[in-house]
């Protein structure tokens, strides 16, 4: 799974991407321009410090990663950032996967 790593890529997705929300997960989607030679999809998993300690945040990111795998992410031609919420921690990857699919449909990506 190709992930977003550089600060420039994060800033591009934040500034130009569209935001979608669900109680279990929030998502920002940026469609890669047609002229870009590398259109491989990328994904990032974010759990803010305000959610809790490192153990709590790492569990949230593990749930997000497993849910993203089951949704066949990353999607070709898009960069997606998935944000954990407090509800992400107590949810199963299957529940979060269902939420991600709803958001992808709302964003007309899937």
N, C-alpha and C positions, 0 to 999 in steps of 0.2 A: 504494500500500500504506500503510495507516494504521499509524503506529508509536506505541509508548508513549514518552512524552517526560518527563512530570512525575515528580518524586520520589514524590508521593502515589500515583500509579498503580503505580509500581514496588513501593512498600511494600505496597499492597493485594494485588498478585499474589503477592509473597513470603509475606505473612502468611496469606493465605486460600487460596492455590493449592495444587494437588497436584503433586508432583515425580515425574518419570519419567526413567529413564536408559538410555543406550545408549553403547557405546564411542566412537561418532563425535560424539554430541551429547547434551546434557542438556536437559530441557524442564520448565518450570513452567506449569501451566494453571490459569486462574481463569475460572469460568463467571460471566458477568454476571447479576446478579439480574433476575428477571422484571419488577419494577416500574420499572426504569431506562428512561427514554425513549430514550436513545441506546444501542442494542445492537450497534453496529458493532464488528466484531472488530478487535483491534489486536495487533501483534506487535513484539517487541524483539529485538535481536541483541547478545549480550554476549560479549566476549573479555577475560578478566581479565588484569591486568598480569603475573601469575605465569607466563602462557603464554610470554611472550617480548617482544621489542621491538615497536615500532609496526608495522613492516612485516609481521611474523609475525601480529600480531593483526588487522591490516586484511585480510590474505588470508583469515584464518579467517572474518571477518564477511562478506566478499564471497561466499565459498562458502556460508555460511548463507543469505544473501539470495537467491542464485540457486536454492538448493534449496527455499526457502520459496515462491518464485514458481512453481516447477514443481509444488508441492503445493497450489496455489490458496489460499494463506494470505493474509490472516487469515481464520479461520473465524468466521462470524456468531455473535455472542453469547459469544465467548470472548476473553480476553486471554492471550497466550502469550509467554513469554520463552524464547528459544533460547540456550543457553550453548555456546560452543565448547570443545572439548577439544584435547589435543595431537594426536590423530589427525585432527581436522578439517582441519588445515593440509595434510596429505598426501593427503587424499581428494578425489575428484571431486564436483561438485555432484550428480551422479546417485546416487552412493553415499550421500551425506548425505540426499538426498531420500527414498531407500528407508528409511533409518533414521527419518526424521521421520514417514513414513507409518506405520511400525510403532508408534511412540510415540503417534501420534494414535489409532490403533486400540486400543491398550492403554488410553488415556484415554477411549475411547468418544466421541471428538469427531468423527471423520470418518465 
